[in-house]
Amino acid sequence: MDLKDIEQAIIKFKIGDFFDEDENHIALKLMMSINALENVTKSVKRIMKNGDKGGESYYFFRLSVMHIHEAFLLIEKAKKSDLFGKLIEGIPESKKKIISNLLSYRGVKLDDFRRKLIKPLRNSFAHYIKDDILDELIEKNKELREEEHELVLSRNSSEQYYKLAEAIIVYFLEDIKKNLVKENEAGMKVEPSLEDVIGIPGEIRVDLIIFIDALLDAFFVNFARKYNCTVEVYLRDSRKSCLKGCWGTIRGFFEGVKSRFCRSNTGS
């Protein structure tokens, strides 16, 4: 049997065992993180398919930035942990390259990129843009004061949408993207477009999902060995596409972990 024949591996354990060690808390938070990132991704795909209703795309952009910020903090914490430090070293090279790509994202070092874009966006969006930042924004963009705006009040609150709030967010993004000016090959300074900035979280989100997914796979292989968990390995149904995941780490389930093989549970 080849590893490519595996579709699922189900680990059975007592929840009490999971909370025996503090380092497992990192794993739990990584699971929360990847769930959040995946849910945002699904919502964005739905909006792209069905169209934006009442500023949904900007809402999920903001939500994505917040989850990305927290995911990076979790990865930093994991790297300082003895267990996760070793697991990060042990994940496939192709997945490690994702972090390397993030470190040099669009020619901006990750720390610099997070400081100039992700962190200020997260701080402002989480607190609905602080008063001093709003005052500064209005001062910088004097044309805003003269811009006419129509506010529509609806009797049905579920249909109410305040476009002024979205307009201010756009101005805020226009202002903050100036922090990402960089030189091109010709030595000219280039400022990214608003579309570029809005697209950034989506690209980072995908890379973070792949990396965290690989890290959690490695964690649970280690966990299954340590607690002698029962692992049900489901073989791939040739009529189904293989589930996404870093299944190279599943090899650990065949080394000292009591496993039993089952037919695929995804089809008849």
C-alpha positions, 0 to 999 in steps of 0.5 A: 500500500502506498501513502497516496492511497490514504484518504483519511486518518482518524485519531481517537483519544480522550480530551483529558489526554489532550490537555495534559500538557501546556504545549497542546494549548498551542495546537488547540489555538492553531486549530482555531486559527486554521478554522477561522482562516478557512471560514473566511476563505469560503465566505470570500469564494461565496461573495465572488460567486454570488456578488457583494451584498452590503460591503461583505467583501470589505468586512471579510477583508478586515476579518482576514487581516485580524486572523492573519495577524493572530496566526503570525503571533501563534506561529512565533509562539510555536517556534519558541516551543521545544515541541513545535520547534522540532515539528517545524523542522520536521515538516516537508521542505515544500511547506517550509518554503511557504514561510520563506516566501512570506518572509520575502513577500513582494520584496518586503521583509515580513517583520517590516510588512507586518509592522507597516500593513498587517498590524496597523490594519488589524489595530484599526479594524479591531477598534473601528479606526481610532479617533486620532487616526480618523482626525489625521485621515480627514486632515490629509484628505481635505477633499473629503470635507467637500465630498457630497454624500447621500445617506439612505435610511431604511425602515427595515434594519436588516436592509440598512447599509451605511456606505459612508463607513465603507468610503472611510475604510477605502480612504484609510486603505488608500492612505496606508498603502503608501507604506508599501512603496518599493523600488522596481527593477528600474529603480523607480518607486512604485506604490501598490494599487488598492486592488493589490492591497485588498488581494494581499490577505487572500494570498497570505491566508492560503499560505498560512493555511497550508503551513499550519495544516502541515504543522498540525499533521505533524503534531497529531502524528507525534500525539498519537504515538505518545498516547498510543491512540487508535488511528483508523486509516481510510483508504482512498476511493478511486472515484473520489478526489483525495482530501487536501492535507500534508499526508506525507506525515501520515507515515508516522501512523505506521510506526508504533501506532496501533492502526486499523485499515478501513474502506473509504468512508466517503463513498459506497 
